[in-house]
Amino acid sequence: MPRCNDALAGMPLAMAYVPWQPAFNDTFPLCRALQNGTIFPELCKPFCGRRGGCR
């Protein structure tokens, strides 16, 4: 049974905004992509220790 006092009734649940991204030209080979978790070198951001400093 729907509630009459629901202020959000009938409104959409969510709306996503995804900006257009440029196409990446180079990709990792599949073996390296599996190790890095991405096929795109631009998205490969390895963890470098505490507080962003490599040790």
Helices and strands as residue ranges (DSSP letters): H 30-36, G 41-43, G 50-52
